[in-house]
Amino acid sequence: MLFRSTLAPPVKGSVATHVLNSPVTREPGTTWVYDSQAPSILTRIIEIRSNMSLIDFANEYLFDSLGIQEVSWGTDDSGLAYGGFSLYLTSREMAKFGQLFLQEGMWNDEEIISKEWVRESTLDHMPDDVQFVYSVKPSGGYGYLWWTYDGFYTASGLHGQRIIVNPGNEYVVVFTSLDVTRSEEHTSELQSRTNLVCRLLLEKKKKKRKTKKL
């Protein structure tokens, strides 16, 4: 489904209800738009199916296992946790989440998320012939709330907050800031950061190989 293009203007009551009551302006499956309100539908589904608040569900089935405590997660007027924003984590906690996906859902020999879901959610599910609402098209693809690129995928937050996972080179990198005064360079910023990390890690691997030969 597609709703009017919007990031996250404030709404009264439940954000999930607001999204579901918004008019569908284009044929479903034909147009793509980034919308930070739409994921609140997912949080509401989790609450209904689990009979738990989202934060209680996340604590029991995710955060506690990762050793993440006292999580702050913003809610709308109805008390529903926002699905697309307002989750506050430290850099180390962000890295743990990335590491969980790098390890295909395993943590301390326990399956927290199924391997199948990790792989499916980090694939590009954007159709080749999709239309875009915004004039600027994404430089990569989009999975299930993950941005996907060649060889890596990323969780991308406001003002440069990033969790970058590169399964091929087996690393997770976290950033928590960005020079927002240079917004026109947003796309190249992500690629540049990733390329830099890749280059540094490859150089480190080469040095290790040379050391072993000596």
Disulfide bonds with the S-S distance in Angstrom:
none
